[in-house]
């Protein structure tokens, strides 16, 4: 018998559960807990209880430090890994590469895109977002304040901590990004201030006080009610912080050929193009994102946002990156809501970032 843990949303659970039930001889069952639960429970602790754990790539540094996952290189052939690297959209597989090896299969691909209610012209640049003719809201709850900040910096031409892993972001770009965020925060309705992306999208469906969210993790489940488009551009092109989830294989897992074949099938074109979208999932293979049938069923969600997936930025993933992300988001919210000096916030962000990592180490 195998036990898996995933997140409590149809996109994260239904396809995995249906696939397991379609193969009862495998003996795989899936539990679920909230997205927030993944932030509060150490990966090593979860891997002691489960054979398969669905995780976000920012947890890989923590997982490597906890020595709790099996690297894909010890399980699959180099040809298989090279194939997934080639065939998955954007950096979906590469985002799980850390310390020279890959630590999860990228089952699900997502990134911050733009969501808009019908009847509005969809902006393409940050200048057009600032001039938008309807109510705009930023996604700032939980980790999303830091993620939105990083996405705007990337659009402005600087991907945080990429050129110099010891520097989170330069002063000039950081101040410009915070100015954009401040102008939009000042106009954002309080009704969505504490909502996660799912809550904001549902609010947009149900109410009229938010017509546009320029950076929000895309959920195909809302594509029949809202229009999704690529994230806004600026001098650096499209700026978006990669999300998605992968299946990690814990060290407690007793691997069998049957389980490996099941995992291979989940990553195969028939599953990614047919089975997973048919069971509320959001696939990771590029072929699924460009498939005519998949796009016809989901209002061109995939086609309209694929460029953002291809361009998406991979955030820091070092051990304690999640702690930095949490603290940085709170600091950004405190500053924006109280309209405090942005220069002081940038110093605070750098201090928080430096305090969670070893100088010169992999980010």
C-alpha positions as CSV (number, residue, x, y, z in Angstrom):
1,X,0.0,0.0,0.0
2,X,1.2,3.5,-0.9
3,X,0.1,6.8,0.7
4,X,0.3,10.1,-1.1
5,X,-0.3,13.7,0.1
6,X,-1.5,16.5,-2.2
7,X,-3.3,19.8,-1.7
8,X,-7.0,20.3,-1.1
9,X,-8.3,21.6,-4.4
10,X,-9.8,19.9,-7.4
11,X,-6.8,20.8,-9.4
12,X,-4.4,19.2,-7.0
13,X,-6.5,16.1,-6.0
14,X,-9.1,14.9,-8.5
15,X,-6.8,13.6,-11.3
16,X,-4.4,11.9,-8.8
17,X,-7.2,10.3,-7.0
18,X,-9.0,9.1,-10.1
19,X,-5.8,7.7,-11.6
20,X,-5.1,5.8,-8.4
21,X,-8.6,4.4,-8.3
22,X,-8.4,3.3,-11.9
23,X,-5.4,1.2,-10.9
24,X,-6.6,-0.5,-7.7
25,X,-3.9,-3.2,-7.8
26,X,-1.3,-0.5,-7.2
27,X,-2.8,0.2,-3.7
28,X,-2.2,4.0,-3.9
29,X,-4.4,6.4,-1.9
30,X,-4.2,10.1,-1.7
31,X,-4.7,12.3,1.4
32,X,-5.0,16.1,1.1
33,X,-4.4,19.2,3.2
34,X,-4.5,22.9,2.6
35,X,-2.0,24.9,0.6
36,X,-1.1,26.7,3.8
37,X,-0.5,23.3,5.4
38,X,2.5,22.8,3.1
39,X,3.9,26.0,4.4
40,X,3.6,25.1,8.1
41,X,4.7,21.4,8.0
42,X,8.4,20.6,7.2
43,X,8.8,18.5,4.1
44,X,10.9,16.0,6.1
45,X,8.0,15.5,8.5
46,X,5.6,14.9,5.7
47,X,8.0,12.4,4.0
48,X,8.1,10.4,7.2
49,X,4.4,9.8,6.8
50,X,3.9,9.5,3.0
51,X,5.5,7.8,0.1
52,X,4.6,10.5,-2.4
53,X,4.4,14.2,-1.5
54,X,3.1,16.9,-3.8
55,X,5.3,20.0,-3.2
56,X,6.2,23.4,-4.6
57,X,9.7,23.8,-6.0
58,X,10.7,26.5,-3.3
59,X,10.7,23.6,-0.8
60,X,13.5,21.6,-2.6
61,X,16.3,23.3,-0.7
62,X,14.6,22.4,2.5
63,X,14.0,18.8,1.3
64,X,17.7,18.4,0.3
65,X,18.8,19.7,3.7
66,X,16.4,17.2,5.3
67,X,17.6,14.3,3.2
68,X,14.0,13.1,2.8
69,X,13.5,12.8,-1.0
70,X,14.9,10.4,-3.6
71,X,16.5,12.3,-6.6
72,X,15.0,11.4,-9.9
73,X,18.4,10.5,-11.2
74,X,18.4,7.5,-8.9
75,X,15.0,6.3,-10.2
76,X,14.6,7.2,-13.9
77,X,16.9,7.0,-16.9
78,X,18.8,10.1,-18.1
79,X,16.8,9.8,-21.3
80,X,13.6,10.1,-19.4
81,X,14.7,13.1,-17.4
82,X,16.0,14.8,-20.6
83,X,12.7,14.2,-22.3
84,X,10.7,15.7,-19.5
85,X,13.1,18.7,-19.4
86,X,12.5,19.2,-23.1
87,X,8.7,18.5,-23.1
88,X,7.5,20.3,-20.0
89,X,6.6,23.9,-20.5
90,X,9.0,26.6,-19.4
91,X,11.3,25.7,-16.5
92,X,8.8,23.3,-14.9
93,X,11.2,20.5,-14.4
94,X,14.4,22.6,-14.0
95,X,12.7,24.4,-11.1
96,X,13.0,21.1,-9.1
97,X,16.8,20.9,-9.8
98,X,18.9,21.7,-6.8
99,X,22.4,20.6,-5.7
100,X,22.9,19.1,-9.2
101,X,19.9,16.7,-9.1
102,X,16.1,16.8,-9.7
103,X,13.8,16.2,-6.7
104,X,10.2,16.0,-8.1
105,X,8.2,15.2,-11.3
106,X,6.5,18.4,-12.5
107,X,2.9,17.1,-12.7
108,X,1.2,20.6,-12.7
109,X,2.4,23.8,-14.3
110,X,1.3,27.3,-13.2
111,X,2.6,30.8,-12.9
112,X,1.3,34.3,-12.2
113,X,-0.9,35.5,-15.1
114,X,-3.5,38.2,-15.5
115,X,-7.2,37.7,-14.7
116,X,-9.9,40.0,-16.0
117,X,-13.6,40.2,-16.1
118,X,-15.3,40.4,-19.4
119,X,-16.1,43.8,-21.0
120,X,-12.7,45.4,-20.4
121,X,-9.7,45.8,-22.7
122,X,-6.9,43.6,-21.4
123,X,-3.7,45.5,-20.6
124,X,-0.4,44.2,-21.9
125,X,2.1,46.4,-20.0
126,X,2.5,47.7,-16.5
127,X,1.8,51.3,-17.7
128,X,-1.5,50.0,-19.2
129,X,-2.3,48.3,-15.9
130,X,-1.8,51.6,-14.0
131,X,-4.1,53.3,-16.5
132,X,-6.8,50.5,-16.5
133,X,-10.4,51.7,-16.7
134,X,-11.8,49.6,-13.9
135,X,-11.1,48.5,-10.3
136,X,-7.8,46.6,-9.9
137,X,-6.6,44.4,-7.0
138,X,-3.2,43.0,-6.2
139,X,-2.8,39.5,-4.8
140,X,-0.9,40.2,-1.5
141,X,-2.0,37.7,1.1
142,X,0.2,34.9,2.3
143,X,3.4,34.6,0.2
144,X,1.9,36.5,-2.7
145,X,3.2,40.0,-1.8
146,X,6.8,38.8,-2.2
147,X,5.9,36.8,-5.3
148,X,4.2,39.8,-7.0
149,X,7.2,42.0,-6.1
150,X,9.6,39.5,-7.7
151,X,7.4,39.3,-10.8
152,X,7.3,43.1,-11.3
153,X,11.1,43.3,-10.8
154,X,11.5,40.6,-13.4
155,X,9.3,42.6,-15.8
156,X,11.4,45.6,-15.1
157,X,14.5,43.7,-16.3
158,X,16.0,42.2,-13.1
159,X,15.2,38.7,-11.9
160,X,15.8,38.8,-8.1
161,X,18.9,37.0,-6.9
162,X,19.8,35.6,-10.3
163,X,22.7,37.7,-11.5
164,X,24.1,37.9,-8.0
165,X,22.7,35.2,-5.7
166,X,23.7,37.2,-2.6
167,X,21.7,40.3,-3.6
168,X,18.0,40.1,-3.6
169,X,17.3,43.1,-5.8
170,X,18.9,46.4,-6.7
171,X,17.7,49.6,-5.2
172,X,16.6,51.2,-8.5
173,X,14.5,48.3,-9.7
174,X,13.2,47.5,-6.2
175,X,12.0,51.1,-5.7
176,X,10.3,51.2,-9.1
177,X,8.5,47.9,-8.4
178,X,7.3,49.1,-5.0
179,X,6.0,52.3,-6.5
180,X,3.9,50.3,-8.9
181,X,2.6,48.1,-6.1
182,X,1.9,51.1,-3.9
183,X,-0.2,52.9,-6.6
184,X,-2.2,49.7,-7.1
185,X,-2.6,48.9,-3.4
186,X,-3.9,52.4,-2.7
187,X,-6.8,51.6,-5.2
188,X,-7.3,47.9,-4.3
189,X,-10.6,47.2,-2.5
190,X,-10.3,45.8,1.1
191,X,-12.7,43.0,0.2
192,X,-9.9,40.9,-1.3
193,X,-7.0,42.0,1.0
194,X,-6.8,38.7,2.9
195,X,-7.8,36.3,0.1
196,X,-5.5,33.8,-1.6
197,X,-5.6,33.5,-5.4
198,X,-8.5,31.0,-5.3
199,X,-10.4,33.4,-3.1
200,X,-9.7,36.4,-5.3
201,X,-10.7,34.6,-8.5
202,X,-14.0,33.4,-6.9
203,X,-14.6,36.9,-5.6
204,X,-14.1,38.3,-9.2
205,X,-16.7,35.8,-10.4
206,X,-19.2,36.7,-7.7
207,X,-18.7,40.5,-7.4
208,X,-18.0,43.6,-9.4
209,X,-15.5,45.5,-7.2
210,X,-12.5,43.8,-8.8
211,X,-12.3,43.8,-12.6
212,X,-8.6,43.0,-13.0
213,X,-5.9,41.2,-11.1
214,X,-2.6,41.7,-13.0
215,X,-0.6,39.0,-11.2
216,X,-2.4,35.9,-9.9
217,X,-1.7,32.2,-10.1
218,X,-3.7,30.9,-13.0
219,X,-6.4,28.3,-12.2
220,X,-7.9,26.8,-15.3
221,X,-11.0,25.9,-13.3
222,X,-12.1,29.6,-13.5
223,X,-11.4,30.0,-17.3
224,X,-15.1,29.7,-18.2
225,X,-16.0,32.7,-16.0
226,X,-12.9,35.0,-16.3
227,X,-10.5,35.9,-19.1
228,X,-6.9,34.9,-18.5
229,X,-4.0,36.6,-20.3
230,X,-0.2,36.8,-20.2
231,X,1.3,38.7,-17.2
232,X,2.1,42.4,-17.8
233,X,5.3,43.3,-19.7
234,X,7.8,46.1,-19.2
235,X,11.4,46.7,-20.2
236,X,12.4,43.1,-19.3
237,X,9.5,41.5,-21.0
238,X,6.9,39.4,-19.3
239,X,7.5,39.2,-15.5
240,X,6.0,36.2,-13.6
241,X,7.1,34.0,-10.8
242,X,6.8,30.3,-11.6
243,X,4.5,28.1,-9.5
244,X,3.1,24.7,-10.1
245,X,3.5,21.5,-8.2
246,X,5.6,18.3,-8.5
247,X,5.5,14.8,-7.1
248,X,8.4,14.0,-4.7
249,X,9.2,10.4,-3.9
250,X,10.1,10.1,-0.2
251,X,12.9,7.9,1.1
252,X,10.4,5.7,3.0
253,X,8.8,4.7,-0.3
254,X,9.4,1.1,-1.4
255,X,9.6,1.6,-5.1
256,X,8.2,-1.1,-7.4
257,X,8.0,-1.3,-11.2
258,X,4.3,-0.8,-11.0
259,X,4.5,2.5,-9.1
260,X,7.2,3.8,-11.4
261,X,5.0,2.9,-14.4
262,X,2.1,4.8,-12.8
263,X,4.3,7.9,-12.3
264,X,5.6,7.6,-15.9
265,X,2.0,7.4,-17.1
266,X,1.0,10.6,-15.2
267,X,3.8,12.4,-17.1
268,X,2.8,10.9,-20.5
269,X,1.0,12.7,-23.3
270,X,-2.2,10.6,-23.0
271,X,-2.5,11.5,-19.3
272,X,-1.3,15.1,-19.6
273,X,-3.5,15.9,-22.7
274,X,-6.5,13.7,-21.9
275,X,-6.9,12.3,-18.4
276,X,-5.5,15.2,-16.3
277,X,-7.5,18.1,-17.9
278,X,-10.6,15.9,-17.9
279,X,-10.2,15.5,-14.1
280,X,-9.8,19.2,-13.3
281,X,-6.0,19.1,-13.4
282,X,-3.6,21.6,-14.9
283,X,-0.9,19.7,-17.0
284,X,2.8,20.5,-17.3
285,X,3.5,19.1,-20.8
286,X,3.9,21.8,-23.5
287,X,1.9,19.6,-25.9
288,X,-1.2,19.9,-23.5
289,X,-0.9,23.7,-23.4
290,X,-1.0,23.9,-27.2
291,X,-3.6,21.2,-27.7
292,X,-6.7,22.4,-29.6
293,X,-9.1,20.2,-27.7
294,X,-7.8,21.2,-24.3
295,X,-8.0,24.9,-25.2
296,X,-11.4,24.6,-26.7
297,X,-12.7,23.0,-23.5
298,X,-11.1,25.7,-21.3
299,X,-11.6,28.9,-23.1
300,X,-8.1,29.1,-24.5
301,X,-6.7,29.5,-21.0
302,X,-3.5,27.6,-21.9
303,X,-2.9,29.2,-25.3
304,X,-3.5,32.7,-23.8
305,X,-1.0,32.3,-21.0
306,X,1.6,29.9,-22.4
307,X,4.1,32.7,-23.2
308,X,4.1,33.6,-19.5
309,X,4.9,30.0,-18.5
310,X,7.8,29.9,-21.0
311,X,9.2,33.2,-19.6
312,X,8.5,32.6,-15.9
313,X,11.2,33.3,-13.3
314,X,12.3,30.6,-10.8
315,X,12.5,32.2,-7.3
316,X,15.0,31.3,-4.6
317,X,14.8,27.7,-3.4
318,X,17.6,27.5,-0.8
319,X,16.9,25.9,2.6
320,X,14.8,28.5,4.6
321,X,13.7,30.2,1.3
322,X,10.1,29.6,2.5
323,X,10.8,31.4,5.8
324,X,12.3,34.3,3.8
325,X,9.2,34.4,1.5
326,X,6.9,34.5,4.5
327,X,8.7,37.3,6.3
328,X,9.3,39.3,3.1
329,X,5.6,39.2,2.3
330,X,4.6,40.4,5.7
331,X,7.1,43.3,5.5
332,X,5.8,44.3,2.0
333,X,2.2,44.3,3.2
334,X,3.1,46.3,6.3
335,X,4.9,48.9,4.2
336,X,2.2,49.2,1.5
337,X,-0.8,49.3,3.8
338,X,0.8,51.9,6.1
339,X,2.5,53.8,3.2
340,X,5.9,53.5,4.9
341,X,9.2,54.5,3.2
342,X,10.1,52.1,0.4
343,X,13.9,52.5,0.8
344,X,13.7,51.2,4.3
345,X,11.7,48.2,3.1
346,X,14.4,47.3,0.6
347,X,17.0,47.3,3.3
348,X,14.8,45.0,5.4
349,X,14.2,42.6,2.5
350,X,17.9,42.3,1.9
351,X,18.5,41.7,5.6
352,X,15.8,39.0,5.6
353,X,17.2,37.4,2.5
354,X,20.8,37.3,3.7
355,X,19.7,36.0,7.0
356,X,18.3,32.8,5.5
357,X,21.2,31.6,3.4
358,X,24.9,31.0,3.4
359,X,26.7,33.6,1.3
360,X,27.9,32.3,-2.0
361,X,25.6,29.2,-1.9
362,X,23.1,28.1,-4.4
363,X,19.9,30.2,-4.3
